């Protein structure tokens, strides 16, 4: 595996992320690697530079990786995250490890970790062309700025499940099971699991349990609300929802691919270390 062109996405609000990106750029150029830098918040600019990129390095936290994942999808570009955030479940390297381990990655000594995605199809009451989005972490249907409950009629594989009444509903991948879904009381899945979660957010006198669904499941959610609700994809793609909107969520055939250096079996030890002291 040859890595001849590398992109670096940095968190624009964290000075240390930009500084580290510059240091990585110097190291890569010294080894004859073509490099580009871009703020993770400048999606169009980054997309314009993506052609022929073999690897995207991120300097930030999991949020920066979620933005990188959207960029990496079309060409299945590899991602390696360097953690300057708090938890960093998806990141691979600490700042101290980055300069040491990067040469090994360039020499092809890492391994590829493929993560499942959810595909969300949004169809408004007015019809038109459905909007398709992909989520590495989660698809969230939730109330808007008005603090009133939203009603979500959910069905699975065409069979009616329940009407959720509360702040909303989360459909989360195994990767996303340690994110918003965990805060909402959901279980933790192994990140390379194909199953996904369906669970409510602060339900009021309605179903309060989490479902672990097989990758073949298709979830349809129909929204009823007197006020504007919202659809959030990985926390940074946010779309307004009006009453009558339908969101269909299914396992995607697309994957996000990470380039790793740590042992494949390190998830459980890492999980405890990351959660310890965060409770």
N, C-alpha and C positions, 0 to 999 in steps of 0.2 A: 504494500500500500504506500503510494508516494503522495506526499502532501506538498504541492508546489505553490499553492495560492491559499492564503489564510486571511479571513476577515476578523476584525476585533470589534465587538459591540460593547460599549461601556455605558454604565448608568450615568446620565448627564447631571444628576443632582448630587453625586458622590465624588468629591474631588479625588479621593484615593483611587477610585475606579479609573478615572482618566489618566492619572499618573502611572498606574500599573499598566494600562493599555499602551502608553508610550514606551515603557521599559520593555514590554513584550515585543513591540514593533521593532525596536533596536536589535533585540536578540534574533528575531526572525530574519531581518534584513542581513544581519551578519552571517547568516547561514545560507544566503542566496534565495530566500523565500520571498515571493511577491506578497505584499501585505496592504490591506486597506483598513482604515479606522472609521467608525461612525457611531454617533449617539444611537442608543437602542430605541429612542423615541422618534427618530427620523426614518420612518419605515420606507418611504419612497426613495430617499437617498440611498439607503442600504440596499434596497432591491435593485437599484440601477448598477450597483457595484458587484452584485452577486455572481455574475456569469463566470463559470469555470472555477469558482471557489470550492476548495476541497474540505475546508474545516472552518467553522465559526467558533472563535473563542469569545466568551462573555466575561466581563468583569463587573460584578454586581451581585445580585442574589437570584432567587428563583424567579422573581418577576422579570428580570432581564432575560432569563432563559425562555420564559413563556413568549416573550416578544421574538426572540431568535427562532423559536420553533415555527412561528408563522412564516418567517422568511425562508426557513430551511425546507419546508414541505415540498414545493414544486420539484426540486432537484434531489431531494432526500440528502441534503448536505449534512455532514457530521457536525455535532456540537460538543464542545467541552467547556464546562462552566468553572469559573474561578470565583470562590465565594468571598464577597465583602458584605453580605447581608447578615441576617440573624440565624435562621435555621439552615438554609441551603440544602434541602433534601435532594435537589436535582443536580447541584453543582458537584464537581469531581475533586477539585484541588483547593487547598488553602492558598493564601497569598505567598506563604513561605515555600510551599511545594511547587508553585507554578514555574519559577525559573529553573528549578532542578529537573522537573518531570517533562517539561516541554520538549527538550531534545529527544527523549525516548518516544514521544508521540510522533514526532517528525520522522523518526526511523521506522515507524510502523509497528511499534511494540505494544500498542494498546489493543483493546478488544471492543467490539461493537455491541452496545446495549440498545435493543429495539423496544420502544414503548408504544402501547396502544393509544389510539385516538378515538374520540367520539365525533360523529358527524351530526350536526344540528341543522335541520331544514326549517326555516321560518316562512310561514304563509299567513299573510294578513287576511282579515275579513273581506277586504276589497278584492282579494285575489291578486292577479299579476304574477310576475316571475318570482318563484321562491328564492330566498337568499340562503346560501349554504355556507356554514362556518365549521371550523374544525377546532376541537378543544383537546389540549394535552392534559389539563387539570379537570375542568368542570364546565358544565352548562347549567346556568342558574336562571330560573324564572322567578321573579320576585316583585314585591310591591315597589311603587315608586316613592316619591318624596312625601306623599300624603300617608300618614300612619294609619291606614285601614287595611284589613285583611284582603288578600287576593284569593280567588277560588280557582283551583286548577283541577280540571277533570282529567284523570290519567287513565290510560289503557295500555296494556302490554300485549303485543301480537294480536291486536284487534279485539282483545277481551277487556271489558271494563274492569278497572281495579278499584278506584275510589275517587272521591272529590276531596282534595286537600284544601283546607281552610286555614290560612295562617300567613306568615311573611313570605312564603314561597316554597320552591322545590329545587333540590340539587340533583343533577345526574353527574356522577363523578367517575373518572377512570381510576384504575388502581394507583397510578401516579398521583392523582388528585385526592386519594383517600387520606393523605396526611395534611391536606389543606383545609378549605372551608368545610368540607364534609366531616372532618375530624372535629372541628369546632362545634358542628351541629349535632354531634353525638354519634357519628358513624364509625364503623370499624376500620381497621387498617388492613389493606390488602398488600400482598407482595407486589412491588412495582412492576414486575414483568407478567403479572396475571392478565388474562384477557377479559375477565369478568368486570362488570361495572356496577356502581351503586345508584340507588334511587332512594332519596330520603327527604322528608319535609323540613322546613325551617320554622321553628316556633309554631307548631300546629295548635289550633284552638278547637278543642272538641272534635278532632278528626284524627285520622290514622297517624300514629307517631313512630312507627317502626321503620327500620331500614331494610330494603330489599337488596340482595346480592344477585344480580342478573347475569345469565350466560351471554356470551358474545353474539349469539344469534337473536337475542331479544330486540324488539323494536318498540320504543316507548313513544306514545303520542300524548301531548299535553295541550289541552284546550283551556284558554284563559278567559275568565269572566271577572270583570272589575268595573267599579264605577269611576275609577281614577286611572291615570296612566300607570302601567306597570313597566317592567324592564327585563330584557334578556341580556345576560352577561356571559361572555365567552372568555374564560381564563382571567377574568377580572379587568381586562383592558380593552376588549371589544364590547361596547355597550350600546344596545339598540332599544328604542322605545317600543312598548307593546300596548296596543289598544285592546279593548274587550273584543273577543271573537277570534283573536290570533291563535294559530295552532303551531306548535313546535314539535317536530318529530326527531327523536334522537335514536341513533343506532351506532353500532360498532363500525368504525371506518376501516377500509382496506389499506389506507395510508398509515405509515408509521413515522415516528420521530426517532432518529438514530443518534445516540450519544457515543462518543469515543472515550473509553474509560481506561484508567491505569490501575485502580485499586482492585483487589481480588473480587471475583464474582459473588462470593458468599459473605460479603461484608455487610449486607443490609441490616441484619438484626442487631449487630453490635453498634453499628452507626446510628440506628434508630434510637436506641436507648441513650446514647451519648447526646444526640441532638435534642431529645425531649427532656432530658434530665435538667432540672433547673428552670425549665420554661413553663412548668405547671404552676 
